[in-house]
Every structure is written in C-alpha cells, then in structure tokens.
Amino acid sequence: MTSHARVLLALARAPNARLRSVAAACEITERTVQIVIGDLEQAGYLERHRVGRRNEYILHLDQPLRHPAEAGLSVRALVELAVVGGGCSDSVLRGSPSDDGRPPARSASTR
C-alpha cells in the first residue's frame, strides 16, 4: 500500500490525529505525513480545518481513486474495506469525530 493510502486510512480512523500519531501508525516520518497530507488536500481527497490548536481532517469519500487498476472505485470503497472491515465505527465514514472531539474508540476485540 502506498504512503498516501496509509495516511488516508489513518485519518479515516482518527480524523483529529496529530501528525506524530499518523506517522507512527503508518511507519513513516512526520515530514512525509505532512507532504502526503498536502498532496491529498491538493488532489481533493481531504480538507483540513483548524479546531483550536489542532487540525481536523474531513475525507471526500466519493472521490474516485486515480490509479487505472482501481478505475471505478471511490475512496469510500477503500475506507470501507480497510477501516470498517477493521472494526471502526460508522462515524469515520461521515468524517466526524466522537462527541468529545476524539476519534471513535475501537473495541478491545479488534486491536
């Protein structure tokens, strides 16, 4: 999986995550995460909004995947396969955090 796909999925799981957390989850540097987020934002796959001192990332799930091998598939298909299939709640599909501003909790059985 590419760094772009890994970062996109990490943000689907935790839309309020810090760059450091995303980097650790994706096993890449914080600088690479910063570049990838910029690429994804420029390509229209996500929006970045400032909430206090942090960023919140909103995914555009109906954007088509660009690679010819995935022609006809949207970001939603990738997220549903990787995130929802991995035990996360439906709130990631809406691109919204839980009520307390933190990403949706995962149950102990899916860790």
C-alpha positions as CSV (number, residue, x, y, z in Angstrom):
1,M,0.0,0.0,0.0
2,T,1.3,3.5,-0.8
3,S,2.1,6.1,1.9
4,H,-0.8,8.1,0.5
5,A,-3.3,5.3,1.1
6,R,-1.9,4.6,4.5
7,V,-2.2,8.2,5.6
8,L,-5.7,8.4,4.2
9,L,-6.8,5.4,6.1
10,A,-5.1,6.6,9.3
11,L,-7.1,9.8,9.0
12,A,-10.3,7.9,8.4
13,R,-9.7,6.1,11.7
14,A,-8.8,9.2,13.6
15,P,-9.8,12.5,11.9
16,N,-8.3,14.6,14.7
17,A,-5.0,12.7,14.9
18,R,-1.7,14.6,15.2
19,L,0.9,14.2,12.5
20,R,3.1,12.3,15.0
21,S,0.3,9.7,15.6
22,V,-0.3,9.3,11.9
23,A,3.4,8.9,11.2
24,A,3.7,6.2,13.9
25,A,0.7,4.4,12.6
26,C,2.0,4.5,9.0
27,E,5.6,3.9,10.0
28,I,6.8,6.9,8.1
29,T,8.3,10.3,9.2
30,E,6.2,13.2,10.3
31,R,7.6,15.2,7.4
32,T,6.5,12.6,4.9
33,V,3.0,12.7,6.5
34,Q,3.0,16.5,6.1
35,I,3.8,16.2,2.4
36,V,1.3,13.4,1.8
37,I,-1.5,15.4,3.5
38,G,-0.7,18.3,1.3
39,D,-0.8,16.1,-1.7
40,L,-4.1,14.6,-0.7
41,E,-5.6,18.0,0.1
42,Q,-4.4,19.4,-3.3
43,A,-5.9,16.4,-5.1
44,G,-9.3,16.9,-3.4
45,Y,-9.3,13.8,-1.2
46,L,-9.5,15.7,2.1
47,E,-9.9,19.1,3.7
48,R,-8.0,20.4,6.7
49,H,-9.9,22.5,9.3
50,R,-8.3,24.2,12.3
51,V,-10.1,23.3,15.6
52,G,-8.4,25.2,18.4
53,R,-4.7,24.2,18.2
54,R,-5.3,21.0,16.2
55,N,-6.4,20.1,12.7
56,E,-9.5,18.0,11.8
57,Y,-9.4,16.2,8.5
58,I,-12.6,15.6,6.5
59,L,-12.3,13.0,3.8
60,H,-14.1,13.3,0.5
61,L,-15.2,9.7,0.2
62,D,-16.8,10.0,-3.2
63,Q,-13.6,11.0,-5.0
64,P,-12.5,8.3,-7.5
65,L,-9.2,6.6,-6.9
66,R,-6.7,7.7,-9.6
67,H,-4.8,4.6,-10.5
68,P,-6.2,2.8,-13.6
69,A,-6.2,-0.5,-11.7
70,E,-8.8,0.9,-9.4
71,A,-10.9,2.5,-12.1
72,G,-14.5,3.0,-11.0
73,L,-13.7,2.7,-7.2
74,S,-14.0,5.6,-4.8
75,V,-12.2,6.5,-1.6
76,R,-15.3,5.2,0.2
77,A,-14.6,1.6,-1.1
78,L,-11.1,1.7,0.2
79,V,-12.1,3.1,3.6
80,E,-14.9,0.6,4.0
81,L,-12.7,-2.3,3.2
82,A,-9.8,-1.2,5.4
83,V,-11.4,0.8,8.3
84,V,-14.9,-0.6,8.7
85,G,-13.8,-4.1,8.0
86,G,-11.1,-3.5,10.7
87,G,-13.7,-2.8,13.3
88,C,-14.1,1.0,13.4
89,S,-17.5,2.7,13.8
90,D,-19.5,4.3,11.0
91,S,-18.6,7.8,12.2
92,V,-15.4,7.5,10.2
93,L,-17.4,7.3,7.1
94,R,-19.1,10.6,7.9
95,G,-15.6,12.1,8.6
96,S,-16.7,13.2,12.1
97,P,-15.1,12.6,15.4
98,S,-17.0,11.4,18.5
99,D,-18.8,13.9,20.7
100,D,-15.8,14.6,22.9
101,G,-13.6,15.5,19.9
102,R,-11.6,12.3,20.0
103,P,-11.7,9.7,17.2
104,P,-14.1,6.8,17.6
105,A,-13.0,4.2,20.1
106,R,-12.2,0.7,18.9
107,S,-13.4,-2.3,20.8
108,A,-10.8,-4.4,22.6
109,S,-11.6,-7.4,20.3
110,T,-10.3,-5.6,17.2
111,R,-6.9,-4.4,18.5
